């Protein structure tokens, strides 16, 4: 009887470990309690009595039924592709703290921040390349820290420096990437052709990667990130180091990919965000200082400065400051001015009318939006 009891206990322990992938029984019980699945343990006065109720069985399903316990996967409710909760990362000093955001739909999402703000670190944590100090990341509801293998099946990742094997051909590299993604062998040829077609590199199938231009090497990097058809793609500064034409092509490719899945890109370049993104999260000084749509973000970029060229401008600023809405005049050169104003851009017509009436020889007038540095400063509370 004693040996039978010991054997039942060993079987129970092995089964719990298999289901939860946690080494110790104490962690398993804590996990069950966290999901409010204590019925069995509450009903039993002690672990000894609990073991007495379990018949010696061979199949885990029968053991599970006998225990009346259902272990659920580590997940959160809802349909969010990505959920980041209270994410913090420290090295010797705190890099960022309590970052929270969700991605729940298709489209392009921008993670914006100045250099050193923590964008790449955040992305590496989301991809399980780095471990967070505090907080949780859920990919399609799966806890990345507790079940990384399952969670990473939903992710495609292109780091800031594309992980290319430049001595391979495009086909060799993509087959290799599909293989390390543990894709079924029968599905790999179709997946490779699909990724090449999407990224516009099918005509370079047999080309050695080192012989491709920077733009096409970046396309190969993006192709490896979607080879397994993930629901969520992460691109870390995808246009970094490309020429203007290549940047336009990569932006177009990102928009096409986002028609079928959620895409998160990081950048410190404002035009990149405005050209490609539907939604923006901004990190500055270790904090999330803005979350919202591109339209909401553009409200912070409303023009408040006019750049003006006049060849016969008045000597002093008093006449210029009389114009309704004018707050300050900045003389850049003898003929170039920066007019700081408040209110809407109707001041443009007032400046033009005054210039014509006073014969100031107006040659050029244009609206100047705030620089990204000023927007960062405003959102992070400096202004």
Residue pairs with C-beta under 8 A, 6 or more apart in sequence:
4 56
5 51
5 52
7 56
8 51
8 54
8 56
9 51
11 56
11 57
11 63
12 51
12 54
12 63
12 67
13 25
15 60
15 63
15 64
16 22
16 25
16 28
17 23
17 28
18 60
19 60
19 71
20 27
20 28
20 31
20 71
21 146
21 147
22 28
22 31
29 41
32 38
32 41
32 69
32 71
35 72
37 69
37 70
37 71
37 72
39 68
39 69
40 50
40 67
40 68
40 69
41 50
44 50
44 53
53 66
54 63
54 66
54 67
55 62
55 66
57 63
57 66
64 70
73 142
73 147
73 150
74 142
74 143
74 146
74 147
75 138
75 141
75 142
75 143
76 83
76 138
76 141
76 143
77 141
78 104
78 141
79 104
79 141
80 102
80 103
80 104
80 138
80 140
80 141
81 103
81 104
81 105
81 139
81 140
81 154
81 231
81 232
81 262
82 101
82 102
82 103
82 126
82 137
82 138
82 139
82 232
82 262
82 264
83 102
83 136
83 137
83 138
83 141
84 99
84 100
84 101
84 102
84 122
84 126
84 135
84 136
84 137
85 100
85 135
85 136
85 137
85 138
86 98
86 99
86 100
86 134
86 135
86 136
87 96
87 98
87 99
87 100
87 122
87 125
87 132
87 134
87 135
87 136
87 137
88 94
88 96
88 97
88 98
88 99
88 132
88 133
88 134
88 135
89 95
89 96
89 118
89 121
89 122
89 125
89 130
89 132
89 133
90 133
94 286
95 118
95 121
95 286
96 117
96 118
96 121
96 122
96 283
96 286
96 287
97 286
97 287
98 135
98 287
98 288
99 118
99 122
99 135
99 283
99 287
99 288
100 288
101 281
101 288
101 291
103 109
103 232
103 262
103 264
105 262
106 258
106 259
106 260
106 261
106 262
107 258
107 262
107 263
107 278
107 279
108 254
108 255
108 258
108 263
108 265
108 276
108 277
108 278
108 279
109 262
109 263
109 264
109 265
109 277
109 278
109 279
109 280
109 281
110 264
110 265
110 266
110 267
110 272
110 273
110 276
110 277
110 279
110 280
110 281
111 119
111 122
111 123
111 264
111 265
111 266
111 267
111 281
111 282
111 283
112 119
112 266
112 267
112 268
112 270
112 273
112 280
112 281
112 282
112 283
112 290
113 119
113 266
113 268
113 282
113 283
113 284
113 376
114 268
114 284
114 373
114 376
115 268
117 268
117 283
117 284
117 285
117 286
118 283
118 286
119 236
119 266
119 267
119 268
119 283
120 159
120 160
120 236
120 237
120 266
121 130
122 266
122 283
123 157
123 159
123 234
123 236
123 264
123 266
124 130
124 159
125 131
125 132
125 137
126 137
126 139
126 144
126 155
126 234
126 264
127 152
127 155
127 157
127 234
128 144
128 148
128 151
128 152
129 159
131 145
132 145
136 143
136 144
136 145
137 143
137 144
137 145
137 151
138 144
138 151
139 151
139 152
139 154
139 155
139 232
140 151
140 154
140 231
140 232
142 150
142 151
142 154
143 151
144 151
144 152
153 228
153 230
154 230
154 231
154 232
155 230
155 232
155 233
155 234
156 224
156 225
156 226
156 227
156 228
156 230
156 232
156 233
156 234
157 225
157 233
157 234
157 236
158 221
158 222
158 224
158 225
158 233
158 234
158 235
158 236
158 238
159 236
160 236
160 237
160 240
162 217
162 218
162 220
162 221
163 221
163 224
164 173
164 209
164 217
164 220
164 221
165 172
165 173
165 176
165 209
166 208
166 209
166 210
166 217
167 208
167 209
167 210
168 176
168 208
168 209
169 205
169 206
169 207
169 208
169 209
170 196
170 201
170 204
170 205
170 206
170 207
170 209
170 212
170 220
170 223
171 192
171 205
171 206
173 209
173 220
173 224
174 192
174 195
174 196
174 220
174 223
174 224
174 227
175 188
175 192
177 224
177 227
178 188
178 191
178 192
178 227
178 228
179 188
181 227
181 228
183 191
183 227
183 228
191 227
191 228
191 229
192 227
193 202
194 229
195 223
195 224
195 226
195 227
196 202
196 205
196 223
198 223
198 226
198 253
198 256
198 257
199 219
199 220
199 222
199 223
199 226
199 253
200 219
200 253
201 216
201 219
201 220
201 223
204 212
204 216
209 217
209 220
212 220
213 246
214 241
214 242
214 243
214 246
215 242
215 243
215 245
215 246
215 249
215 250
218 238
218 239
218 242
218 246
218 250
219 250
219 253
222 235
222 238
222 250
222 253
222 254
222 257
225 233
225 234
225 235
226 233
226 257
226 261
230 261
231 261
231 262
232 261
232 262
232 263
232 264
233 257
233 261
233 262
233 263
233 264
234 263
234 264
234 265
235 254
235 263
235 264
235 265
235 266
236 265
236 266
237 265
237 266
237 267
237 268
238 250
238 254
238 265
239 246
239 247
239 250
239 251
239 267
239 269
239 272
242 250
247 272
251 272
251 275
251 276
254 263
254 265
254 276
255 276
257 263
258 278
265 272
265 276
265 277
267 273
268 372
270 372
270 375
273 280
273 294
273 297
274 294
274 298
277 294
278 293
278 294
279 292
279 293
279 294
280 290
280 291
280 292
280 293
280 294
280 297
281 288
281 290
281 291
282 288
282 289
282 290
282 291
282 297
282 376
282 379
283 289
284 376
284 379
284 380
285 380
287 380
289 376
289 379
289 380
289 381
290 297
290 300
290 379
300 370
300 375
300 378
300 379
301 369
301 370
301 375
302 369
302 370
303 345
303 367
303 368
303 369
303 370
304 340
304 341
304 342
304 370
305 338
305 339
305 340
305 341
305 367
305 368
305 369
305 370
306 337
306 338
306 339
306 341
306 347
306 348
306 351
306 365
306 366
306 367
306 368
307 336
307 337
307 338
307 364
307 365
307 366
307 367
307 368
308 336
308 337
308 338
308 339
308 351
308 362
308 364
308 365
309 335
309 336
309 337
309 362
309 363
309 364
309 365
310 335
310 337
310 355
310 360
310 361
310 362
310 363
311 335
311 360
311 361
311 363
312 359
312 360
312 361
313 320
313 334
313 335
313 337
313 360
314 320
314 358
314 360
317 329
317 331
319 354
319 358
320 326
320 329
320 337
320 339
321 329
323 347
323 350
323 351
323 354
324 347
324 350
325 341
325 342
325 343
325 346
325 347
325 350
326 339
326 340
326 341
326 347
327 340
327 341
327 342
328 339
328 340
329 337
329 338
329 339
329 340
330 337
330 338
330 339
330 340
331 337
332 338
335 363
338 368
339 347
339 351
341 347
345 367
348 365
348 367
351 362
351 365
352 362
352 365
354 360
355 361
355 362
356 362
370 378
374 383
377 383
